[in-house]
Amino acid sequence: MGFWIFMLITDLLIPTTMMVFGKLFMKKAPDSINPVFGYRTAMSMKNKETWEFAHQYCGRLWWIWGVAMAFTTVVLFLLLLGSDTDVIGTAGGILCFLQFLPLIGVILPTEKALRKNFDKDGSRIND
């Protein structure tokens, strides 16, 4: 049971991180455009407007995916309750890898949204 609890907590780290930072980024982007913290791509760092848009957009996606993954993780681990440690470890490892995909996968839709709303110089495109 101890290993089951350990793996459940471990596999909830990515979804929890996504939900926390998703909520934070939806409310407010980091104050300054910086190369250390935040959603940092060439397009998002063009100016303050692209920086804030990217964080709000990415934050919303992280929040949604984080909630979905947290729910899925809990359900999966409830199904694994009482299973052998090898099964729990393997399932937990696979799940952790799969959770990494949406964590970085938000880059593509966020960049697409940036390019739809801003030109290559970072000026907002008027519809």
Solvent accessible surface area in square Angstrom, and as a share of the most:
residue,aa,sasa,rsa
1,M,151,0.67
2,G,55,0.53
3,F,76,0.32
4,W,25,0.09
5,I,76,0.39
6,F,121,0.51
7,M,20,0.09
8,L,31,0.15
9,I,102,0.52
10,T,42,0.25
11,D,0,0.00
12,L,42,0.21
13,L,107,0.53
14,I,32,0.16
15,P,0,0.00
16,T,62,0.36
17,T,62,0.36
18,M,0,0.00
19,M,42,0.19
20,V,76,0.44
21,F,62,0.26
22,G,0,0.00
23,K,84,0.36
24,L,95,0.47
25,F,11,0.05
26,M,51,0.23
27,K,160,0.68
28,K,127,0.54
29,A,12,0.09
30,P,21,0.13
31,D,106,0.55
32,S,68,0.44
33,I,60,0.30
34,N,31,0.16
35,P,106,0.67
36,V,120,0.69
37,F,96,0.40
38,G,16,0.15
39,Y,17,0.07
40,R,108,0.39
41,T,34,0.19
42,A,86,0.67
43,M,8,0.04
44,S,0,0.00
45,M,62,0.28
46,K,94,0.40
47,N,51,0.26
48,K,90,0.38
49,E,76,0.34
50,T,0,0.00
51,W,0,0.00
52,E,82,0.37
53,F,39,0.16
54,A,0,0.00
55,H,0,0.00
56,Q,71,0.32
57,Y,47,0.18
58,C,1,0.00
59,G,0,0.00
60,R,88,0.32
61,L,32,0.16
62,W,43,0.15
63,W,81,0.28
64,I,94,0.48
65,W,118,0.41
66,G,0,0.00
67,V,63,0.36
68,A,48,0.37
69,M,18,0.08
70,A,18,0.14
71,F,144,0.60
72,T,72,0.42
73,T,0,0.00
74,V,61,0.35
75,V,61,0.35
76,L,53,0.27
77,F,1,0.00
78,L,105,0.52
79,L,139,0.69
80,L,20,0.10
81,L,88,0.44
82,G,79,0.76
83,S,40,0.26
84,D,85,0.44
85,T,78,0.45
86,D,106,0.55
87,V,74,0.43
88,I,6,0.03
89,G,24,0.23
90,T,83,0.49
91,A,23,0.18
92,G,0,0.00
93,G,40,0.38
94,I,99,0.50
95,L,18,0.09
96,C,47,0.28
97,F,128,0.53
98,L,88,0.44
99,Q,2,0.01
100,F,90,0.38
101,L,85,0.43
102,P,20,0.13
103,L,40,0.20
104,I,81,0.41
105,G,34,0.32
106,V,5,0.03
107,I,76,0.39
108,L,140,0.70
109,P,50,0.32
110,T,0,0.00
111,E,28,0.12
112,K,153,0.65
113,A,10,0.08
114,L,0,0.00
115,R,140,0.51
116,K,157,0.66
117,N,41,0.21
118,F,2,0.01
119,D,56,0.29
120,K,161,0.68
121,D,99,0.51
122,G,1,0.01
123,S,61,0.39
124,R,109,0.40
125,I,76,0.38
126,N,136,0.70
127,D,188,0.98
